[in-house]
Amino acid sequence: MKRLSFLIMFSFFATVGILAQQHLSFMGIRMGGNINDFTRALQAKNVTVTYSGTHDYGTDDDEYWCSLNGDFWMFQNAYILVRAPYIDHGVSSVNVESIRDTKATFNNLIAQMDKKYGKHSVVTGNHSPYSYKYTWKLSRGNIIVSRTQFSQYDGKCNLSIEYLDFPYVKRKSQSYVKRRNAHKNDL
């Protein structure tokens, strides 16, 4: 009986410990926590809040958000957008955008991301030879790096990095399945 109680307690705490680790980190700050605490931690790293607010979509996708500017990796004064759904106020995604970077910077970024997170799993183009998305599907969430080249001549491009925390990815996929199943019932 003591062994059974011990095993039950051990499995409970092990499960709680695993679930607590199911979050991505951005600039060393764990996502999933309160958006205000998250932005304060970014401010401690010299990232400046430029605007914050809410957006009401009239659905479960309503969100709090905060836009910031700061240095990230090789991007100086990058635009950073932090989002948290109304549902739980936990940080669900962080987007970083750097405008007018070079293809060499992009290739360096992909190499660094592959080194840190393993080989990217998906490469997609948006029906254009000038637009690409690279995706890393991790147990803690997804990271998507996008490149859109402005023209074939100047070599400049817009780079975007999107960190999607696991609960957000899970909720979005469940929402998609519900919508898809609802449309199946319409037939």
Backbone bond lengths (Angstrom), bond angles and torsions (degrees), N, CA, C in turn:
res aa  C-N    CA-C-N  psi(-1)  N-CA   C-N-CA  omega(-1)  CA-C   N-CA-C  phi
1 M - - - 1.451 - - 1.530 110.69 -
2 K 1.360 116.60 -41.03 1.458 120.12 178.90 1.521 110.59 -63.83
3 R 1.334 115.78 -39.33 1.465 120.06 178.72 1.524 110.76 -63.80
4 L 1.306 116.65 -42.23 1.453 121.04 179.39 1.519 110.76 -62.71
5 S 1.315 117.40 -44.81 1.471 121.66 177.91 1.517 110.15 -61.51
6 F 1.343 115.73 -42.85 1.459 119.97 179.18 1.522 110.98 -62.53
7 L 1.315 117.84 -45.11 1.463 122.08 179.92 1.532 111.74 -62.62
8 I 1.308 116.30 -41.23 1.473 120.23 178.64 1.520 109.90 -63.90
9 M 1.318 117.35 -46.89 1.468 120.85 179.91 1.525 111.01 -64.28
10 F 1.340 116.82 -42.20 1.459 121.06 179.67 1.523 110.89 -61.63
11 S 1.324 116.67 -46.35 1.477 119.51 -178.85 1.529 110.90 -65.91
12 F 1.329 117.54 -35.95 1.466 120.95 177.34 1.520 110.79 -61.90
13 F 1.342 117.14 -51.02 1.467 120.39 -178.09 1.529 111.62 -68.35
14 A 1.315 117.66 -33.68 1.463 120.26 177.00 1.532 110.04 -65.52
15 T 1.325 116.76 -41.70 1.466 120.97 178.16 1.524 110.98 -64.10
16 V 1.320 117.26 -44.86 1.460 121.40 178.55 1.526 110.07 -60.83
17 G 1.331 116.45 -42.46 1.462 120.84 179.06 1.510 112.30 -63.22
18 I 1.317 117.13 -41.29 1.468 121.00 178.65 1.517 110.51 -66.38
19 L 1.325 117.38 -44.47 1.460 120.27 -179.70 1.523 111.87 -64.80
20 A 1.316 117.23 -33.30 1.459 120.53 179.66 1.518 111.25 -67.54
21 Q 1.328 117.94 -23.18 1.454 121.78 -178.79 1.532 111.81 -91.95
22 Q 1.292 119.93 1.23 1.457 122.92 -175.67 1.532 112.48 -81.47
23 H 1.309 117.42 45.18 1.456 120.88 178.87 1.521 110.15 -134.71
24 L 1.319 115.81 143.07 1.459 121.29 173.09 1.523 109.43 -74.03
25 S 1.311 115.78 164.72 1.458 121.73 171.93 1.523 108.29 -119.75
26 F 1.317 114.89 147.34 1.459 121.32 175.95 1.519 106.96 -128.53
27 M 1.327 117.10 121.41 1.458 123.40 -176.58 1.531 110.46 54.45
28 G 1.341 116.26 35.00 1.447 121.46 178.49 1.522 114.14 80.40
29 I 1.324 118.08 5.32 1.459 122.37 -179.19 1.519 108.22 -107.80
30 R 1.333 116.82 125.94 1.466 121.80 -177.56 1.521 110.30 -67.96
31 M 1.317 115.40 128.99 1.462 121.25 175.02 1.528 108.53 -78.83
32 G 1.321 116.78 166.13 1.456 120.97 177.86 1.512 112.35 102.95
33 G 1.338 116.57 -22.19 1.458 119.98 178.81 1.517 111.31 -82.65
34 N 1.311 115.84 -177.22 1.461 123.08 -178.48 1.531 111.24 -59.29
35 I 1.324 116.95 136.67 1.459 121.58 -176.56 1.530 112.31 -62.93
36 N 1.334 117.65 -35.19 1.468 119.90 179.21 1.526 111.34 -66.65
37 D 1.329 117.47 -42.30 1.464 121.23 177.05 1.530 110.38 -64.42
38 F 1.322 115.79 -39.57 1.457 121.12 -179.51 1.534 110.76 -63.74
39 T 1.325 117.06 -46.89 1.474 119.32 -179.45 1.527 111.23 -68.16
40 R 1.331 118.20 -33.57 1.476 120.07 175.19 1.528 110.41 -63.17
41 A 1.325 116.57 -40.06 1.471 120.55 178.09 1.526 110.36 -65.13
42 L 1.344 117.53 -37.26 1.468 120.39 175.98 1.529 110.85 -67.00
43 Q 1.326 116.36 -40.13 1.460 120.12 178.60 1.530 110.47 -62.06
44 A 1.321 117.73 -34.28 1.465 121.26 177.07 1.530 111.02 -65.08
45 K 1.340 116.17 -19.05 1.469 121.51 177.28 1.532 110.61 -99.93
46 N 1.330 116.74 23.34 1.473 124.22 176.56 1.522 113.71 66.48
47 V 1.316 117.31 31.14 1.456 122.23 172.12 1.526 106.32 -97.47
48 T 1.332 117.00 133.88 1.457 121.93 -173.32 1.521 111.29 -102.04
49 V 1.328 116.65 130.22 1.463 121.26 175.42 1.523 107.55 -75.56
50 T 1.327 116.32 127.08 1.465 120.19 178.02 1.521 111.99 -103.77
51 Y 1.339 117.53 -28.45 1.458 120.68 -179.88 1.520 108.56 -168.25
52 S 1.327 116.65 147.50 1.461 120.01 172.10 1.518 108.10 -141.76
53 G 1.318 115.83 155.57 1.455 118.95 -178.23 1.505 111.16 -175.92
54 T 1.307 115.18 -164.51 1.463 121.32 178.07 1.519 108.13 -131.42
55 H 1.308 114.88 158.00 1.455 120.14 174.81 1.516 107.83 -133.80
56 D 1.304 116.56 125.05 1.456 122.25 -178.33 1.523 108.88 -103.95
57 Y 1.338 115.86 104.93 1.460 121.06 177.91 1.527 111.31 -86.97
58 G 1.338 116.77 -8.04 1.455 120.36 -177.15 1.518 112.42 76.96
59 T 1.338 116.41 18.52 1.467 121.33 -179.13 1.522 108.70 -139.04
60 D 1.333 115.63 -171.18 1.465 120.64 174.39 1.519 111.59 -69.34
61 D 1.336 117.51 -8.59 1.454 121.39 -178.77 1.519 113.31 -88.44
62 D 1.359 118.44 5.27 1.458 120.97 176.84 1.519 108.04 -56.35
63 E 1.339 117.19 146.25 1.452 117.84 -174.11 1.521 113.72 -150.02
64 Y 1.329 114.03 156.08 1.454 122.89 165.33 1.524 105.60 -93.39
65 W 1.309 117.09 150.03 1.454 118.61 176.25 1.521 110.05 -151.62
66 C 1.313 114.26 159.70 1.452 120.80 -178.81 1.527 107.18 -144.54
67 S 1.320 117.19 127.15 1.462 120.14 176.60 1.525 109.02 -103.04
68 L 1.321 114.49 141.39 1.457 121.80 -175.55 1.521 109.98 -138.42
69 N 1.305 116.04 164.41 1.456 122.38 172.11 1.514 108.14 -129.62
70 G 1.324 115.75 139.27 1.456 119.29 177.97 1.510 110.98 178.44
71 D 1.324 115.23 177.18 1.458 121.13 -179.93 1.520 109.67 -84.61
72 F 1.328 115.43 135.64 1.453 121.93 177.45 1.522 107.25 -143.28
73 W 1.310 115.97 120.43 1.454 123.21 -178.49 1.524 108.80 55.25
74 M 1.339 119.64 -118.16 1.466 122.46 179.17 1.528 111.74 -95.65
75 F 1.314 117.06 1.31 1.463 121.02 -175.87 1.522 109.74 -91.40
76 Q 1.306 116.53 117.15 1.450 120.07 176.73 1.511 109.26 -92.89
77 N 1.323 114.92 135.11 1.460 122.22 -179.72 1.532 111.99 54.84
78 A 1.330 115.17 45.98 1.462 121.08 178.82 1.523 109.88 -73.27
79 Y 1.321 115.29 153.60 1.468 122.19 174.83 1.523 106.87 -86.71
80 I 1.332 117.65 126.97 1.471 122.80 -178.68 1.521 108.36 -124.44
81 L 1.322 116.91 126.73 1.461 122.38 179.35 1.523 108.70 -117.88
82 V 1.336 116.60 123.06 1.460 122.66 179.41 1.521 107.46 -109.46
83 R 1.344 116.99 132.42 1.471 121.23 -178.97 1.522 110.85 -124.00
84 A 1.325 114.73 147.16 1.466 121.83 175.10 1.522 107.99 -144.38
85 P 1.332 118.78 128.20 1.465 120.65 179.68 1.522 111.89 -70.48
86 Y 1.332 115.54 151.21 1.464 120.67 175.18 1.521 111.69 -56.95
87 I 1.332 115.78 -32.78 1.460 121.14 -172.79 1.521 111.78 -52.77
88 D 1.336 117.89 -49.93 1.469 119.32 -176.26 1.528 113.61 -131.33
89 H 1.317 118.01 -3.12 1.463 123.43 177.51 1.523 112.98 63.41
90 G 1.326 119.04 7.89 1.463 122.10 177.64 1.516 109.85 -82.44
91 V 1.321 117.52 141.80 1.463 121.56 -179.27 1.525 108.66 -60.33
92 S 1.331 116.06 122.15 1.460 120.87 -176.07 1.520 112.79 -106.15
93 S 1.328 116.85 -29.65 1.460 118.77 179.58 1.517 110.42 -153.67
94 V 1.325 113.76 152.78 1.457 121.76 174.67 1.518 106.84 -133.44
95 N 1.323 116.45 128.40 1.458 121.82 176.79 1.521 108.73 -113.59
96 V 1.314 116.44 138.55 1.458 122.47 175.72 1.515 107.03 -123.40
97 E 1.320 117.08 130.07 1.466 120.32 178.05 1.511 110.54 -126.89
98 S 1.303 114.22 135.53 1.452 121.83 174.54 1.523 106.72 -127.42
99 I 1.301 116.22 124.99 1.465 120.94 -174.99 1.523 110.18 -102.33
100 R 1.287 114.71 142.47 1.466 123.39 175.80 1.520 112.94 66.28
101 D 1.315 116.54 43.70 1.458 120.87 172.96 1.516 108.85 -93.39
102 T 1.317 116.55 175.59 1.463 120.51 -177.27 1.521 111.04 -101.48
103 K 1.325 115.30 163.48 1.460 120.78 177.32 1.532 109.96 -63.42
104 A 1.336 117.33 -32.66 1.462 121.01 178.40 1.530 110.40 -63.44
105 T 1.334 117.00 -40.26 1.464 120.87 176.96 1.522 109.74 -62.48
106 F 1.329 116.02 -42.31 1.464 121.18 178.93 1.525 110.69 -61.44
107 N 1.327 117.09 -48.17 1.464 120.59 179.99 1.528 111.26 -61.63
108 N 1.333 116.91 -38.55 1.463 121.52 176.51 1.533 110.15 -64.00
109 L 1.332 116.95 -42.43 1.463 121.92 178.40 1.527 110.72 -60.13
110 I 1.330 117.90 -47.46 1.471 121.62 179.66 1.520 110.09 -60.13
111 A 1.334 117.54 -43.34 1.465 121.24 179.32 1.530 110.72 -62.29
112 Q 1.335 117.48 -42.64 1.464 121.08 179.16 1.532 111.58 -66.52
113 M 1.340 116.69 -40.88 1.468 120.56 178.83 1.535 110.28 -66.06
114 D 1.342 117.34 -41.38 1.466 120.72 177.22 1.529 110.37 -61.20
115 K 1.322 116.41 -39.18 1.458 121.25 -179.83 1.532 110.67 -65.98
116 K 1.330 117.11 -40.95 1.465 121.30 -176.75 1.526 112.96 -79.85
117 Y 1.353 117.82 -41.78 1.465 121.68 -171.69 1.525 114.66 -111.02
118 G 1.326 117.90 -0.98 1.460 120.88 -175.34 1.521 109.37 93.16
119 K 1.304 116.77 168.14 1.459 121.94 -177.22 1.529 110.56 -58.46
120 H 1.324 115.83 134.72 1.467 119.74 178.68 1.523 109.43 -60.98
121 S 1.322 115.89 148.02 1.458 120.17 -172.68 1.521 113.84 -95.58
122 V 1.303 117.14 -24.32 1.463 119.51 -174.45 1.524 109.48 -140.12
123 V 1.314 115.92 137.61 1.461 121.64 170.77 1.514 106.86 -126.98
124 T 1.313 116.76 123.69 1.460 119.97 178.64 1.519 109.44 -130.29
125 G 1.313 115.65 149.08 1.455 122.11 174.03 1.515 108.47 -114.95
126 N 1.303 116.51 147.84 1.466 121.05 -179.05 1.524 111.07 -94.36
127 H 1.304 117.18 59.65 1.466 122.92 178.34 1.524 111.70 55.60
128 S 1.311 116.53 29.84 1.449 121.11 -179.04 1.522 108.06 -150.71
129 P 1.324 117.37 139.54 1.460 118.50 176.95 1.525 112.14 -72.53
130 Y 1.323 117.44 -2.83 1.463 121.57 -176.16 1.525 113.16 -107.68
131 S 1.328 118.47 6.83 1.462 121.00 -177.03 1.530 109.76 -135.80
132 Y 1.342 115.90 125.28 1.457 120.94 -177.89 1.516 110.67 -137.36
133 K 1.357 116.21 151.40 1.463 122.74 172.96 1.524 108.35 -130.74
134 Y 1.315 115.89 131.35 1.452 122.88 176.06 1.524 106.72 -114.95
135 T 1.329 117.58 132.18 1.471 121.34 -175.30 1.521 111.16 -123.39
136 W 1.328 115.04 135.28 1.452 122.97 171.01 1.518 106.68 -111.81
137 K 1.334 117.05 116.72 1.465 121.56 178.45 1.520 107.20 -99.58
138 L 1.322 114.55 108.63 1.457 121.51 -176.89 1.526 109.76 -109.98
139 S 1.315 117.79 164.36 1.465 120.56 178.24 1.522 110.91 -66.73
140 R 1.340 118.01 -22.98 1.461 122.17 -178.16 1.528 112.71 -94.77
141 G 1.329 117.85 -3.30 1.459 121.17 -178.70 1.515 110.68 147.41
142 N 1.303 116.66 -165.71 1.459 122.11 -179.81 1.522 110.05 -121.65
143 I 1.322 115.19 150.39 1.457 121.76 172.31 1.520 106.22 -125.49
144 I 1.330 116.04 128.80 1.459 121.26 -178.92 1.519 108.46 -123.18
145 V 1.334 115.98 125.39 1.462 121.36 175.72 1.516 107.33 -110.63
146 S 1.331 116.13 126.41 1.465 121.40 -178.98 1.518 109.54 -117.65
147 R 1.315 114.44 144.84 1.456 120.50 174.28 1.518 108.32 -131.54
148 T 1.319 116.05 127.99 1.459 121.02 173.77 1.517 107.21 -123.68
149 Q 1.309 115.78 115.77 1.463 120.25 -179.99 1.513 108.99 -86.08
150 F 1.342 116.68 134.83 1.456 121.24 -176.68 1.517 112.29 -73.80
151 S 1.314 117.19 -41.94 1.468 119.84 176.80 1.515 108.12 -154.26
152 Q 1.295 115.71 161.46 1.459 119.29 -179.02 1.522 111.52 -77.19
153 Y 1.319 117.01 -8.84 1.455 120.27 -172.71 1.526 114.01 -95.97
154 D 1.336 118.80 -41.26 1.464 118.40 -174.18 1.529 113.53 -89.57
155 G 1.345 119.34 -12.60 1.449 121.64 176.18 1.520 114.66 73.18
156 K 1.327 118.22 3.87 1.463 121.63 -179.91 1.528 109.75 -88.38
157 C 1.340 115.68 151.79 1.465 119.12 -179.29 1.523 110.46 -151.00
158 N 1.314 114.51 161.25 1.457 122.77 174.67 1.523 106.94 -95.11
159 L 1.334 117.41 126.83 1.451 121.71 178.26 1.514 109.56 -110.57
160 S 1.320 116.31 137.28 1.459 121.70 179.94 1.524 108.53 -135.46
161 I 1.332 116.09 132.50 1.462 121.64 176.25 1.520 106.71 -120.22
162 E 1.325 116.23 125.68 1.459 120.66 -178.79 1.527 109.10 -120.27
163 Y 1.329 116.07 120.11 1.459 123.11 175.92 1.528 107.17 -99.19
164 L 1.323 116.91 117.64 1.465 121.97 -179.79 1.521 108.41 -113.30
165 D 1.327 116.87 113.22 1.456 121.68 -176.78 1.532 110.54 -69.92
166 F 1.337 117.20 150.69 1.462 123.05 -174.44 1.528 114.49 -52.22
167 P 1.344 119.61 -49.92 1.478 117.47 -179.62 1.528 112.05 -60.02
168 Y 1.319 117.86 -33.72 1.469 121.85 178.23 1.528 109.93 -67.33
169 V 1.325 116.65 -46.24 1.469 121.02 179.48 1.526 109.59 -61.46
170 K 1.341 116.10 -43.75 1.469 120.77 -179.94 1.528 110.99 -63.71
171 R 1.352 117.35 -45.43 1.461 121.06 -179.69 1.525 111.14 -63.57
172 K 1.353 116.56 -41.78 1.461 120.11 179.79 1.527 111.20 -64.23
173 S 1.343 117.29 -40.51 1.464 118.89 -179.30 1.526 110.46 -69.35
174 Q 1.344 117.85 -36.23 1.468 120.58 176.53 1.524 110.63 -66.42
175 S 1.324 116.46 -39.29 1.459 121.46 178.01 1.530 110.21 -63.39
176 Y 1.336 116.55 -40.63 1.460 121.32 178.55 1.527 110.65 -63.14
177 V 1.338 117.25 -44.34 1.466 121.34 -179.92 1.526 109.88 -62.38
178 K 1.340 117.63 -42.27 1.471 120.81 178.12 1.526 111.00 -60.52
179 R 1.342 116.56 -46.16 1.475 119.77 179.96 1.518 111.11 -64.06
180 R 1.343 116.57 -42.03 1.464 120.53 179.84 1.525 110.20 -63.31
181 N 1.330 117.15 -44.37 1.468 120.78 179.61 1.521 111.13 -66.45
182 A 1.319 117.99 -35.35 1.470 121.40 177.77 1.518 110.30 -63.22
183 H 1.334 115.98 -39.60 1.471 118.84 179.59 1.521 111.66 -71.42
184 K 1.321 117.39 -30.56 1.476 120.84 177.29 1.528 109.24 -63.87
185 N 1.338 116.20 -36.94 1.462 120.60 -179.23 1.522 112.15 -70.96
186 D 1.334 117.60 -18.65 1.465 121.36 179.90 1.534 112.02 -70.09
187 L 1.312 116.78 -22.50 1.465 119.74 -174.72 1.482 113.29 -75.23
